Amino acid sequence: MSRLLIVDDEPANIQALNGILREQGYAISVATSGLQALKVLNSIRPDLILLDVVMPELDGFETSERLKHSAEWRDIPIIFLTAKAAPRDIVRGFELGAVDYVAKPFHAHELLARVKTHLAMDRLRRENERLVRAESELARHRSVAEMVAGVAHELNTPLGIINTAAGLLTKWAGEPALEALKVTPEGKMLLDDLLDAGKLITRNASRAHKLVQDFKKVSVHQITDIREQADLAEVVRDTVHLFQVSAPRQSLQIEVINGLGEQPASWVGYPGSLSQVLLNLLSNAQAYGYPDGQPGKVEVRLDRDGEGYCLSVRDFGKGISAEHLPRVFDPFFTTGRARGGSGLGMSIVHTIVTAHMQGTIRLQSSPGEGTTVLIGLPQIVPES
């Protein structure tokens, strides 16, 4: 339901406008002066303002000018209502940022048509901005993913050399020529140290190689975003592993629970998109569930759900208030703007899950008890 703010100092005009607009299902707020309108805007954000021009203290032109100088209010569409029909007044109104002009006495049908038109145009503007920002965010993710994939590829060669050298070190330590070192305590200790060093290098080189492979796999998926058959449990594990080693803080303990047990998790879908969704949810749990570097736990669980799968990400942290919960997926809504949040992350997640992967997503949360995000995925995602 759209909310409109009527700003007029004539009670008869307010009554008439209120009756016409409420009948069409609009929520109405009223201010009887420009100064009062500015105060009202501190508590509500209307979708459109109907603004009288001739008012005492602060007229409509001055009120509009103040609104357009505010980053918070400048995008609210304004329709001027006035008997001042001189061309210079109309031009001045448009120069101050009005989207339309309705002359008094107004006709109900004309007024409603203009209100509906400008509400629809504003919705289209906001949706276009959302798509532009979402595309920019996706492009940034792909750029980073492409760089990571390139770096991972380049690291494979030196890691292979290190692993080979460590193997040779271990092999040479067992050669007869070096066995003679064991006759003295110092020689035996040196030989044992060489063997331990070789094993240490081999073990860590293998770990680094696995990490590089995870980086490369997830990054390539995000770059190409190809629909393919994959092991869903493996995609989840690889993505969580990538997050754990790349997260700026290591205070988050993540447990991956495969509720499928030994059952195969065959899935036809978009591993890159799913990785992006999961990385975003884990980042949110860290930033908002456990803010300011607090330690915390997250459970990532995969289960069968009818013919498809259910992937859940649960934290036990701060939780979301009831008033904010319905708006979590709204574009640009965020409670973390002071920490650099754009309000686009969860909107993009919602779009990827519902539009791109034909799945479902919902939230469960209570303040102080944590948040659970539940994602339903079809076993075979239709081609986009």
Buried (B, 14 or more C-beta within 10 A) or exposed (E): EBEBBBBBBBEEBBEBBBEBBEEEEBBBBBBBBBBBBBEBBEEEEBBBBBBBBBBEEBBBBBBBBBBBEEEEBEBBBBBBBBEBEEEEBBEBBEEBBBBBBBBBEBEBEEBBEBBBBBBEEBEEEBEEEBEEBBEEBBEEBBEEBBEBBEEBBEBBEEBEEBBEBBBEBBEEBEEEEBEEBEEEEEBEEBBEEBBEBBBEBBEBBEEBBEBBBBBBBBBBBBBBBEBEEBBBBEBBBBBBBBBBEEBEEEEBEBEBEBBBEEEEBEBBBBBBBBBBBBBBBBBBBBBBBBEEEEEBBBBBBBEBBEEBBBBBBBBBBBBBEEEBBEBBBBBBBBBBEEEEBBBBBBBBBBBBBBEBBBBBBEBBBEEEEBBBBBBBBBBBBEEE
